[in-house]
Amino acid sequence: MIGLPYLPSVVERHAEASESCAAPQRFIAFFVPNGIHMPDFTPSAAGKDWAMPYILAPLEPIRNKIAVVTGIDYQRTAEPAEPPGGHGSGTGSFLTMMPVNKNDKNPARISLDQKIAKTMAGCGRPLPSLQLGLTVRGDGSDRVPNIAFIETISWDANKPLPFRDDPQQNFDRIFAGLDPNASAAEAARRQAVRTSVLDHVLGEAETLKAELSPTDRVKLDQYMTSVRELETRIQNLGGNGATCAKPNRPTATSTAPYQDRVAITLELAALAFECDVTRVITFMFGRGNSMQDFSFLFNGESTPHHHTSHHAGNAKLQAKLKEIGRWEVNHVANFLKRLDQTVEAGGRTLLDNTLAYFNSEISDGNTHRKYDMPVLLAGSAGGKLKVDGSHYMFTQMKFPRPLLGPSGGPHGIRLFVSILNAFGIPDQTFGDGSAKGPLTELLV
């Protein structure tokens, strides 16, 4: 089995599909660890007339389809003056808005992505949600009661939904309908056949093409070519290639360069949306307090991310953080631009029908505080949110801002309520319930 892109001529023949399922909304959350160098992230003016900050510059081609939201405050929920530390408390509450400290066994803990995924359960997608990310060593446990709180952002009924980071396993899961924990017999069968998932479905694809409109035939050819190219790239990473279905992660693949795995995993995420395998994805660039070495950006000079984020005002370290932030945003921008190239029902692009949420577990890595978070939105969830190139500034403080005091901005819960409302969920609070109501400025 393999997923297919959205093909209008097929949908028209299956009018029984509900309107909401045929014209879907999608959600993706991006987690970047250790904060962002905020002076190079935050526009200097509110509204639409602002100069593009250095870190956000890769988003310029889709400027009118993003929104920067500053002044959002997570501090009251994430860090109630007790352990765990700044990274663990921020990662544990990143999408749940539930405190970790003294609340780690709360069965009501559910993350925003899972709340949204449950509303789409009737649409029959092969995967209700997909958790992706990169396994990166961190700087200790940060005193979380369960290590999952610093390594996972997706939760349901207090159960962590960990991400998978192996490109081969994710490829098989998305396109081959295979469980990476498949039996040894099934894995052996596939390895013996040693043919790609595309080879399995080429005959069926040719049959389908005869039933498609000329436009959809071109679209299907482009899609199959993309999957084939991706399959080849994964094979070139090492291991036994995309046909390998070993239950355990192939060593060569899991140790491929971080930057290669980020690019391929995000390409997998884009294809998962394009072929409508899932409508909800989370992606972690690394765990909270990631120690990922970005030496590939700095001529081999070792730069562990967490240690670099504790810049203590050092200009050289701040300059490195600026480059790391831009590198992360550049990968997100490539993903978003790809979504914007796919037109769906009603003339909207796949990006238009998506809401992408970008943030970190802390704002500034040197302070560990959670005021004035680096929130970026992209796409409008099918026209339900005012993501139109605006900078929504919920604090009157201008840069250089004090990062050691309350921003006075709204709680992140209100941002999440806005997102839930955009997805047709009428809830007026979320998480620990310490704030209520949407940010009406964001709603259409």
GUTI-904977 format. One record per atom (N, C-alpha, C): residue in three letters; x, y, z. Coordinates in steps of 0.001 Angstrom, whole numbers, plus 500000, padded with zeros to 6 digits. Example, Ala and Ser with C-alpha at 12.3 -4.5 7.8 and 13.67 -1.06 7.14 Angstrom:
2
Ala513190494310507800Ala512300495500507800Ala513200496700507800Ser512850497750507080Ser513670498940507140Ser512900500030507870
***
This chain:
444
Met500837498811500000Met500000500000500000Met500875501243500000Ile500482502248499269Ile501209503509499281Ile500207504654499195Gly500447505718499913Gly499563506868499877Gly499693507596498564Leu498675508393498251Leu498689509165497016Leu498487510633497329Pro498925511539496430Pro498651512950496638Pro497171513238496442Tyr496756514439496788Tyr495370514844496562Tyr495125514954495062Leu494164514169494551Leu493851514133493118Leu492376514492492960Pro492067515711492536Pro490665516148492459Pro489782515225491649Ser490293514666490528Ser489437513828489686Ser489049512546490385Val489857512106491355Val489493510928492142Val488466511308493193Val488706512436493858Val487781512870494915Val486389513096494363Glu486312513659493147Glu484998513930492559Glu484201512656492343Arg484897511531492169Arg484201510265491957Arg483816509607493273His484256510214494353His483951509640495668His483276510719496521Ala482133511146496040Ala481438512255496696Ala480962511911498090Glu481022510623498433Glu480565510267499774Glu481489510788500855Ala482724511161500481Ala483635511697501479Ala483083513000502032Ser483144513180503343Ser482610514392503932Ser483402515597503470Glu482751516750503516Glu483421517972503052Glu484682518243503855Ser484614518033505174Ser485782518323506002Ser486937517385505696Cys486613516158505326Cys487679515215505020Cys488251515459503634Ala487414515879502677Ala487880516110501315Ala488682517395501205Ala488401518380502020Ala489143519637502009Ala489794519790503381Pro490857519074503617Pro491345518915504990Pro492110520111505536Gln492093520214506853Gln493021521063507580Gln494139520169508095Arg495315520751508228Arg496448519986508745Arg497181520811509800Phe497885520120510670Phe498626520796511746Phe499995520161511879Ile501009521013512030Ile502349520522512326Ile502983521441513360Ala503641520845514344Ala504359521606515375Ala505853521344515228Phe506633522424515182Phe508091522331515137Phe508658522731516492Phe509489521862517062Phe510165522159518329Phe511645522370518045Val512160523558518404Val513604523809518317Val514130523986519739Pro515171523263520130Pro515641523312521516Pro516524524519521807Asn516625524832523100Asn517580525828523616Asn517265527265523248Gly516043527547522849Gly515656528920522565Gly516181529430521236Ile515951530724521041Ile516354531410519807Ile517046532708520220His518006533158519433His518602534464519730His517578535535519351Met516805535958520351Met515602536761520104Met515843538087519384Pro516942538802519625Pro517128540067518881Pro517179539879517369Asp517535538679516911Asp517574538430515467Asp516375537640514983Phe515400537458515868Phe514166536754515523Phe512976537705515481Thr512978538704516339Thr511793539525516562Thr511769540757515668Pro510699540952514890Pro510575542183514099Pro510552543406515021Ser511027544511514504Ser511131545719515323Ser509869546560515294Ala508865546128514559Ala507608546877514509Ala506451545898514425Ala505302546308514942Ala504095545492514848Ala503408545741513509Gly502391544917513223Gly501659545060511969Gly502368544356510824Lys502200544873509612Lys502776544204508441Lys504023544895507895Asp504284546102508347Asp505416546859507803Asp506633546682508699Trp507323545575508544Trp508507545311509359Trp509593544695508498Ala510810545028508887Ala511968544471508186Ala512186543037508634Met512512542170507679Met512679540749507995Met513933540540508843Pro513804540028510072Pro514985539753510900Pro515865538681510264Tyr517115538658510640Tyr518092537760510014Tyr517676536292510113Ile517221535868511278Ile516881534456511446Ile515670534062510606Leu514733534980510406Leu513510534663509670Leu513634534875508169Ala514762535406507707Ala514914535781506298Ala514584534658505308Pro514877533381505593Pro514513532336504621Pro513018532264504328Leu512190532889505173Leu510744532855504979Leu510238533971504072Glu511118534827503598Glu510702535980502794Glu509820535584501599Pro510113534497500859Pro509255534148499706Pro507807533848500079Ile507551533483501320Ile506162533207501747Ile505777534146502888Arg506329535337502864Arg506125536322503936Arg504641536527504257Asn503810536568503230Asn502396536835503449Asn501635535647504031Lys502333534537504216Lys501669533355504771Lys502277532941506106Ile502962533884506760Ile503482533619508097Ile502975534702509049Ala503096534456510326Ala502825535473511357Ala503824535260512494Val504421536346512938Val505295536294514106Val504461536758515302Val504460535961516360Val503650536273517545Val504594536413518728Thr504796537615519209Thr505720537838520313Thr504962538291521566Gly505608538115522704Gly504998538496523978Gly504234537366524639Ile504184536195524032Ile503474535057524621Ile504267534534525827Asp503559534220526896Asp504169533872528187Asp503765532460528606Tyr504740531554528773Tyr504480530195529255Tyr504912530021530717Gln505526531041531284Gln506222530893532554Gln505329530363533669Arg504107530863533733Arg503232530529534858Arg502901529040534906Thr502814528406533760Thr502537526966533734Thr503811526146533781Ala504814526541533022Ala505976525683532839Ala506935525689534015Glu507017526779534736Glu508084526874535720Glu507602527463537040Pro506849526681537812Pro506330527203539080Pro507362527158540201Ala508544527684539944Ala509581527893540970Ala510092526626541623Glu509970525498540977Glu510448524235541523Glu511134523448540404Pro511928522413540769Pro512442521529539730Pro511264520905538974Pro511439520450537733Pro512674520346536977Pro513188521687536480Gly514339521609535818Gly514978522809535330Gly514274523413534131Gly514893524448533606Gly514252525233532553Gly513924524456531298His514811523532530894His514562522801529650His513485521730529847Gly513574520984530963Gly512601519922531201Gly511193520460531390Ser511071521534532154Ser509741522095532391Ser509152522675531111Gly510015523248530265Gly509521523840529017Gly509152522792527989Thr509968521724527885Thr509666520687526907Thr508426519905527334Gly508316519612528652Gly507177518846529145Gly505850519548528942Ser505867520873528958Ser504614521616528787Ser504481522226527392Phe505413521927526517Phe505494522606525209Phe504167522588524453Leu503545521419524332Leu502261521315523623Leu501116520931524550Thr501418520710525831Thr500367520271526762Thr499849521388527658Met500675522411527896Met500333523477528835Met499948522896530199Met500633521812530552Met500499521197531873Met501845521246532559Pro501901521678533827Pro503190521666534520Pro503676520254534758Val504980520086534792Val505572518791535087Val505682518601536592Asn506159519613537264Asn506406519512538695Asn505135519209539476Lys505158518128540264Lys504048517720541120Lys502758517464540337Asn502889517264539055Asn501716517036538225Asn502025516019537136Asp503048515220537365Asp503544514373536280Asp502689513147536026Lys501721512846536881Lys500875511674536665Lys499450512055536304Asn499256513236535811Asn497912513741535508Asn497350513069534248Pro496285512246534380Pro495746511558533190Pro495110512506532185Ala494895513765532592Ala494299514731531663Ala495336515340530730Arg496587514948530861Arg497641515530530015Arg497470515059528569Ile497161515981527707Ile497056515709526270Ile497678516883525534Ser498383516605524487Ser499043517677523745Ser498116518239522656Leu498436519415522227Leu497607520118521239Leu497449519288519968Asp498516518668519509Asp498438517885518274Asp497465516723518409Gln497473516065519587Gln496575514927519776Gln495124515372519916Lys494928516536520531Lys493576517083520612Lys493016517314519205Ile493851517863518329Ile493422518109516948Ile493244516785516205Ala494169515847516415Ala494097514568515694Ala492796513832515983Lys492303513950517212Lys491076513233517565Lys489873513760516790Thr489915515023516361Thr488790515559515583Thr488800515044514153Met489912514468513731Met490026513985512351Met489979512464512277Ala489624511841513381Ala489670510373513439Ala488729509730512432Gly487653510432512047Gly486692509844511133Gly487036509971509671Cys488169510553509379Cys488524510776507977Cys489293509609507370Gly489570508591508163Gly490135507375507609Gly491563507454507136Arg492361508349507714Arg493764508412507293Arg494523507212507860Pro495519506715507126Pro496283505563507642Pro496945505843508984Leu497418507059509206Leu498071507413510460Leu497339508595511090Pro496709508436512259Pro496041509576512906Pro496992510731513174Ser498253510409513486Ser499264511450513688Ser500629510809513492Leu501615511659513314Leu502968511162513042Leu503939511963513889Gln504772511258514655Gln505759511919515506Gln507145511701514895Leu507774512805514484Leu509089512750513848Leu510081513569514654Gly511358513268514497Gly512366514062515188Gly513738513458515035Leu514695514070515689Leu516079513635515633Leu516557513340517045Thr517091512141517249Thr517644511796518545Thr518990512487518713Val519069513337519699Val520284514102519958Val520567514031521452Arg521803513770521802Arg522171513713523217Arg521923515056523900Gly521411514996525114Gly521174516221525858Gly522156516367527002Asp522027517453527715Asp522923517715528833Asp522225517293530119Gly522065515966530324Gly521422515469531525Gly519913515407531403Ser519281514998532515Ser517829514806532512Ser517082516085532855Asp517794517083533362Asp517166518327533800Asp516134518072534896Arg516337516991535655Arg515555516665536849Arg514077516393536561Val513753515966535357Val512362515602535090Val512057514254535746Pro510824514058536260Pro510490512791536920Pro510425511623535938Asn510259511908534674Asn510203510899533621Asn510974511490532444Ile511977510771531942Ile512822511305530877Ile512007511667529637Ala510828511067529521Ala509974511379528367Ala509592512860528338Phe509561513503529509Phe509159514906529536Phe510138515823528800Ile511375515388528643Ile512333516240527960Ile512652515717526557Glu512085514534526235Glu512361513940524928Glu511121513816524056Thr509983514240524572Thr508714514025523864Thr507848515272523983Ile507167515623522908Ile506230516750522989Ile504789516315522746Ser504591515095522268Ser503247514610521954Ser502789513656523057Trp501633513935523667Trp501123513156524804Trp499634512911524636Asp499204511743525143Asp497776511431525160Asp497481510686526453Ala496593511223527286Ala496234510620528581Ala497485510321529407Asn498400511263529412Asn499653511193530170Asn500616510137529634Lys500348509602528452Lys501266508642527833Lys502079509354526750Pro503399509283526835Pro504212509925525805Pro504115509180524487Leu504098509941523407Leu504111509371522057Leu505461509725521449Pro506470508895521661Pro507831509254521228Pro507962509285519712Phe508879510129519260Phe509103510204517811Phe510037509092517361Arg509996508807516074Arg510944507892515457Arg511888508721514608Asp513164508384514664Asp514139509226513963Asp514842508511512824Asp514509507246512574Asp515190506510511517Asp514478506744510183Pro515172507297509200Pro514512507585507920Pro513906506361507261Gln514567505220507368Gln514029504022506732Gln512733503582507392Gln512724503588508714Gln511503503189509411Gln510366504159509125Asn510674505438509118Asn509626506418508830Asn509137506301507395Phe510056506034506479Phe509663505849505085Phe508707504666504947Asp509079503545505540Asp508218502359505459Asp506873502613506135Arg506922503307507250Arg505677503568507974Arg504724504433507144Ile505278505421506448Ile504441506349505696Ile503985505740504367Phe504919505115503655Phe504613504750502277Phe504363503273502058Ala504916502433502916Ala504749501007502668Ala503709500374503561Gly503156501145504470Gly502172500571505366Gly502749499531506291Leu504073499625506536Leu504729498623507354Leu504938499107508773Asp504793498235509696Asp505116498522511081Asp506592498219511299Pro507383499184511789Pro508795498898512029Pro509016497778513043Asn507973497432513786Asn508077496319514721Asn507491495034514131Ala507463494989512802Ala506907493811512135Ala507686492564512514Ser507061491427512319Ser507697490155512700Ser508956489934511880Ala509816489086512423Ala511056488765511727Ala510762488114510383Ala509678487320510327Ala509328486650509079Ala508961487655507995Glu508178488691508401Glu507795489711507422Glu509012490505506970Ala509871490850507917Ala511084491590507556Ala511943490781506602Ala512056489471506859Ala512871488611505998Ala512259488514504601Arg510927488446504568Arg510268488350503266Arg510561489570502411Arg510457490744503019Arg510697491963502253Arg512159492064501836Gln513037491664502723Gln514448491764502373Gln514790490799501247Ala514129489638501236Ala514386488672500176Ala513894489198498838Val512763489849498871Val512232490404497624Val513141491515497124Arg513632492350498034Arg514551493431497728Arg514053494295496577Thr512819494631496602Thr512271495592495659Thr511699496729496453Ser511624497868495878Ser511164499040496604Ser509654499048496714Val509149499879497584Val507705499993497719Val507079500487496431Leu507795501302495692Leu507253501781494427Leu507110500639493427Asp508089499766493409Asp508013498639492491Asp506773497798492761His506356497755494018His505169496979494370His503900497599493788Val503887498895493616Val502630499556493257Val502625500170491863Leu503704500005491114Leu503770500642489805Leu502639500178488891Gly502334498892488913Gly501271498376488056Gly499925499004488375Glu499631499099489683Glu498372499712490102Glu498339501188489738Ala499496501853489841Ala499549503272489500Ala499250503491488019Glu499747502609487165Glu499484502731485728Glu497988502558485447Thr497365501642486162Thr495920501448485995Thr495157502690486425Leu495577503254487555Leu494910504452488064Leu495067505620487098Lys496232505766486491Lys496488506904485603Lys495482506968484458Ala495052505806483997Ala494103505780482887Ala492766506411483259Glu492501506514484573Glu491227507063485036Glu491325508526485439Leu492509509097485345Leu492716510455485842Leu492613511490484735Ser492382512729485159Ser492428513845484222Ser493882514078483822Pro494129514766482683Pro495519515043482280Pro496321515750483368Thr495690516692484063Thr496398517418485116Thr496814516484486240Asp495883515600486624Asp496197514680487724Asp497223513636487309Arg497277513284486022Arg498308512345485585Arg499699512944485794Val499830514224485422Val501117514904485613Val501458514948487098Lys500447515261487924Lys500671515359489369Lys501111514017489941Leu500467512935489493Leu500824511610489998Leu502251511242489578Asp502618511567488327Asp503982511279487868Asp505010512028488715Gln504713513301488997Gln505644514100489804Gln505784513515491204Tyr504650513075491758Tyr504668512511493108Tyr505492511224493155Met505246510324492183Met505982509059492174Met507481509305491981Thr507814510303491174Thr509225510642490986Thr509842511122492290Ser509097511945493033Ser509602512454494310Ser509849511323495293Val508901510384495352Val509065509271496282Val510265508420495876Arg510422508193494559Arg511558507403494081Arg512885508083494444Glu512951509394494238Glu514189510116494555Glu514492510039496043Leu513442510168496864Leu513646510103498307Leu514111508711498717Glu513512507702498094Glu513900506325498400Glu515382506119498100Thr515832506670496974Thr517241506542496593Thr518139507267497582Arg517710508456498041Arg518519509212498999Arg518651508455500306Ile517575507829500752Ile517648507057501991Ile518585505879501825Gln518528505223500673Gln519438504106500424Gln520885504586500482Asn521130505779499953Asn522496506293499921Asn523027506688501289Leu522127506780502282Leu522586507085503635Leu523351505919504243Gly523150504730503691Gly523808503552504241Gly522802502513504649Gly523267501451505292Gly522372500390505685Gly521924499595504486Asn520767498974504592Asn520286498090503544Asn519255498739502642Gly519091500071502737Gly518180500736501829Gly516745500667502298Ala515880501288501499Ala514483501393501893Ala513768500062501930Thr514346499056501300Thr513683497762501340Thr513942497045502648Cys514927497527503450Cys515220496895504720Cys514093497169505700Ala513584496145506295Ala512503496312507260Ala512880495661508571Lys514145495764508952Lys514572495181510216Lys513844495865511370Pro513458495092512382Pro512765495688513516Pro513606496736514225Asn514908496532514267Asn515768497484514957Asn516335498508513984Arg516646499685514495Arg517138500767513663Arg518497500419513046Pro518654500487511722Pro519960500227511107Pro520992501220511613Thr522143500711512025Thr523149501558512647Thr523637502652511709Ala523917502277510478Ala524464503264509560Ala523503504421509352Thr522241504120509260Thr521266505175509010Thr521124506101510217Ser521094505520511410Ser520887506341512597Ser522099507225512899Thr523253506891512311Thr524437507709512546Thr524784508589511348Ala523899508658510402Ala524121509563509267Ala524202510993509782Pro524851511882509065Pro524980513264509531Pro523632513895509891Tyr523642514606510990Tyr522422515244511506Tyr521738516079510429Gln522510516877509725Gln521905517770508749Gln521221517003507621Asp521768515832507252Asp521129515017506214Asp519818514428506727Arg519832513959507979Arg518614513360508528Arg517512514396508731Val517888515624509098Val516875516681509228Val516195516919507882Ala517001517070506829Ala516441517368505506Ala515538516240505017Ile515991515013505168Ile515199513885504670Ile513931513691505494Thr514034513853506803Thr512842513673507640Thr511787514730507339Leu512216515954507089Leu511241516985506732Leu510658516737505350Glu511443516152504468Glu510905515790503151Glu509860514685503297Leu510127513754504189Leu509134512713504478Leu507848513332505025Ala508008514323505912Ala506829514984506481Ala506006515664505399Ala506690516338504468Ala505976517010503378Ala505227516000502518Leu505870514880502206Leu505214513856501397Leu504054513212502155Ala504185513080503469Ala503090512514504269Ala501849513399504186Phe502057514713504178Phe500917515627503985Phe500413515573502550Glu501334515576501586Glu500925515592500185Glu500090514367499825Cys500469513217500365Cys499734511998500015Cys498601511731500990Asp498396512649501938Asp497271512567502874Asp497306511306503721Val498504510857504043Val498648509717504957Val498253510126506367Thr498587511362506734Thr498234511885508045Thr497959513370507928Arg497300513931508932Arg497014515364508928Arg497577516058510157Val498296515331510970Val498886515904512183Val500303515357512359Ile501271516257512475Ile502672515857512616Ile503324516713513700Thr504214516105514470Thr505121516869515336Thr506554516549514914Phe507402517554515016Phe508799517382514603Phe509707518064515624Met510646517296516192Met511613517837517147Met512999517879516500Phe513597519066516439Phe514969519172515948Phe515952518493516915Gly515496518209518098Gly516298517547519117Gly515550517653520431Arg515985516907521441Arg515347516970522758Arg515629518317523422Gly514905518614524498Gly515217519799525272Gly516648519736525761Asn517310520836525827Asn518734521011526152Asn519646520188525243Ser519299520144523979Ser520074519390522987Ser521548519803522978Met522396518783522864Met523840519024522741Met524314518842521301Gln523411518916520339Gln523810518757518945Gln524995519676518621Asp525983519107517996Asp527181519867517616Asp526974520464516225Phe526964521768516139Phe526771522456514867Phe528104522847514221Ser529115522050514460Ser530422522379513883Ser530380522426512365Phe529408521743511750Phe529309521784510289Phe528959523183509779Leu528484524041510673Leu528206525432510276Leu529409526352510503Phe530400525866511269Phe531473526764511713Phe532856526175511437Asn533023525685510213Asn534326525189509757Asn534929524164510718Gly534094523323511269Gly534580522242512108Gly534804522611513560Glu534634523859513911Glu534813524272515314Glu533653523735516150Ser533943522946517165Ser532903522300517943Ser531969523323518602Thr530667523100518414Thr529674524032518941Thr528468523266519464Pro528583522646520651Pro527395521998521244Pro526318523045521531His525123522758521072His524071523775521082His523776524312522484His523578523394523455His523195523843524792His524249524766525397His525509524360525310His526564525182525888His526675526525525168Thr526466526505523867Thr526517527764523103Thr525395528697523527Ser524228528109523850Ser523084528962524215Ser523318529704525531His524194529190526373His524536529915527607His525661530900527283His525307531919526539His526303532827525961His526852533843526955Ala526130534112528028Ala526577535076529048Ala527027536398528430Gly526370536762527353Gly526692538035526712Gly527874537976525771Asn528470536799525590Asn529628536662524702Asn529181536837523250Ala529775537799522570Ala529343538135521207Ala529583536991520225Lys530668536252520417Lys530967535153519500Lys529915534047519621Leu529525533734520863Leu528505532698521053Leu527145533171520537Gln526845534442520737Gln525575534975520225Gln525539534912518699Ala526677535179518082Ala526739535102516618Ala526495533672516146Lys527005532703516907Lys526762531305516537Lys525286530948516702Leu524680531411517781Leu523248531134517978Leu522419531715516845Lys522821532881516400Lys522132533531515283Lys522171532628514038Glu523313532021513775Glu523443531152512603Glu522692529839512793Ile522712529297514013Ile521979528054514275Ile520476528285514087Gly519976529398514612Gly518558529721514457Gly518165529868513001Arg519025530528512231Arg518708530701510803Arg518731529358510079Trp519665528505510450Trp519742527174509823Trp518463526394510101Glu517979526442511331Glu516744525734511673Glu515557526304510882Val515455527632510861Val514331528252510156Val514424527986508656Asn515624527901508127Asn515764527624506695Asn515162526263506344His515376525256507204His514780523947506944His513255524013507026Val512749524752508003Val511291524912508117Val510750525635506884Ala511464526670506440Ala511025527437505266Ala510961526556504024Asn511955525693503840Asn511938524792502679Asn510721523875502716Phe510405523395503913Phe509214522544504082Phe507949523324503712Leu507823524536504242Leu506609525331504008Leu506470525718502542Lys507583526086501922Lys507526526474500501Lys507099525293499643Arg507526524127500018Arg507100522929499277Arg505592522740499391Leu505045522903500605Leu503592522775500776Leu502862523809499940Asp503458524969499785Asp502782526049499057Asp502758525809497552Gln503464524802497085Gln503472524490495656Gln502377523500495266Thr501667522974496258Thr500622521974495987Thr499252522603496162Val498469522629495082Val497136523222495113Val496108522148495436Glu495212522491496361Glu494178521544496770Glu492803522071496373Ala491778521380496856Ala490405521767496531Ala490150523221496912Gly489370523916496075Gly489035525307496359Gly490126526287495980Gly491199525793495396Gly492265526684494940Gly493277527051495994Arg493077526600497240Arg494068526874498284Arg495242525909498148Thr496389526376498581Thr497543525481498583Thr497518524624499837Leu498346523609499814Leu498439522740500991Leu498903523548502199Leu499782524526501969Leu500200525391503077Leu499017526199503607Asp498177526714502723Asp497007527471503174Asp496134526628504104Asn496021525352503809Asn495156524469504609Asn495851523918505852Thr497111524329506029Thr497894523842507166Thr498088524960508186Leu498270524597509443Leu498739525544510457Leu500031524967511008Ala501132525663510753Ala502429525262511289Ala502744526131512496Tyr503128525484513588Tyr503434526163514847Tyr504895525906515185Phe505660526963515379Phe507104526883515625Phe507410527561516949Asn508180526876517805Asn508513527476519096Asn509636526661519740Ser510103527112520888Ser511131526417521649Ser510626526193523069Glu511405525464523873Glu510993525254525258Glu511313526454526138Ile512167527342525646Ile512532528567526359Ile512679529674525322Ser512733530904525766Ser512948532001524807Ser514445532199524618Asp515099532745525610Asp516540532975525544Asp517268531865526311Gly518225531207525655Gly518907530084526273Gly519743530463527474Asn520149531694527561Asn521018532120528652Asn520258532338529951Thr518949532610529851Thr518146532906531044Thr517188531783531420His516873530910530472His515918529815530691His514504530311530919Arg514249531586530754Arg512908532086531023Arg511964531751529880Lys510691531847530176Lys509672531494529184Lys508709532638528958Tyr509253533841528971Tyr508499535027528577Tyr508842535331527122Asp507931535976526438Asp508239536479525106Asp508806535361524224Met508047534291524112Met508509533090523413Met508643533333521903Pro509546532589521256Pro509754532749519811Pro508708532000519000Val507509532541518936Val506397531860518271Val506281532324516820Leu506236531359515949Leu506031531620514525Leu504886530742514043Leu503965531311513295Leu502878530563512670Leu503033530640511161Ala502585529617510463Ala502567529643508999Ala501357528869508515Gly500797529331507395Gly499541528750506923Gly498387529298507740Ser497173529102507264Ser496029529717507948Ser494984528695508372Ala495329527407508396Ala494379526359508784Ala493105526427507942Gly493265526635506647Gly492110526698505753Gly491389528023505816Gly492122529108506073Gly491524530436506127Gly490890530770507455Lys491158530006508489Lys490531530227509797Lys491352531135510718Leu492612531358510390Leu493466532219511211Leu494058533338510348Lys494263534491510959Lys494841535635510247Lys496366535518510230Val496825534604509441Val498269534440509252Val498577535060507894Asp498893536342507919Asp498930537137506691Asp500137538062506618Gly501230537679507221Gly502417538526507195Gly502510539486508353Ser501643539347509327Ser501616540288510449Ser502596539881511553His503040540891512277His503735540679513549His502765541076514647Tyr502258540080515376Tyr501364540340516502Tyr502225540513517746Met502315541727518232Met503188542023519368Met502324542248520609Phe502346541260521521Phe501495541325522708Phe502229541911523912Thr503237542682523672Thr503906543425524730Thr504338544759524147Gln504327545755524970Gln504728547081524496Gln506232547287524614Met506911546322525223Met508355546444525369Met509037546202524025Lys509953547067523671Lys510653546930522406Lys512090546509522667Phe512690545892521675Phe514066545456521822Phe515014546643521856Pro516078546546522650Pro516432545373523467Pro515536545253524689Arg514820544103524782Arg513868543906525857Arg514532543270527063Pro514045543555528261Pro514519542802529424Pro513967541393529356Leu514836540410529457Leu514400539023529368Leu514312538366530736Leu514418539138531775Leu514388538590533125Leu513115538942533876Gly512197539592533211Gly510961539958533895Gly509754539563533075Pro508588539493533711Pro507376539115532982Pro507119540035531800Ser506712539420530703Ser506457540231529522Ser505147540978529639Gly504256540474530471Gly502934541090530530Gly502051540644529390Gly502548539728528586Gly501765539251527459Gly500819538133527854Pro499952537701526937Pro498984536649527253Pro499635535282527421His498959534427528152His499432533054528371His499355532269527057Gly500290531343526880Gly500280530501525698Gly499001529700525545Ile498311529456526638Ile497033528735526562Ile496067529451525636Arg496063530764525672Arg495126531515524818Arg495490531358523342Leu496767531248523052Leu497177530974521675Leu496675529598521250Phe496805528617522150Phe496354527270521825Phe494829527223521653Val494113527972522474Val492648528028522314Val492303528596520935Ser493048529590520485Ser492823530158519152Ser493004529085518086Ile494049528279518237Ile494314527220517258Ile493205526168517305Leu492806525771518514Leu491724524794518629Leu490455525310517968Asn490110526569518216Asn488909527148517613Asn489017527140516096Ala490208527415515563Ala490401527410514109Ala490178526027513517Phe490399524994514326Phe490180523615513866Phe488782523124514248Gly487912524050514605Gly486521523703514880Gly486267523142516259Ile487232523255517149Ile487072522769518522Ile486720523971519396Pro485529524004519998Pro485052525229520654Pro485594525470522058Asp486538524678522537Asp487046524810523905Asp487506526245524182Gln487344526653525432Gln487750528002525828Gln488971528014526739Thr489492526837527073Thr490748526772527808Thr491456525468527438Phe492639525283527992Phe493445524119527624Phe494458523887528740Gly495018522685528783Gly496078522388529737Gly495641522550531165Asp496382523344531937Asp496057523508533357Asp494947524522533590Gly494410525091532513Gly493256525975532640Gly493551527303533282Ser494802527713533338Ser495145528960534023Ser494906530206533178Ala494424530037531975Ala494019531179531146Ala492861530723530278Lys492058531679529851Lys490861531320529088Lys490689532256527891Gly490003531732526887Gly489620532530525729Gly490703532610524666Pro490295532801523419Pro491272532885522328Pro491891534277522234Leu492938534357521460Leu493473535653521046Leu492654536069519830Thr491659536910520062Thr490706537219518996Thr491380537899517811Glu492531538532518066Glu493250539182516960Glu493637538194515879Leu493794536914516259Leu494259535904515307Leu493126535235514542Leu491915535308515076Leu490800534587514466Leu490178535386513334Val489756534696512289Val489082535347511162Val487660535678511553
***
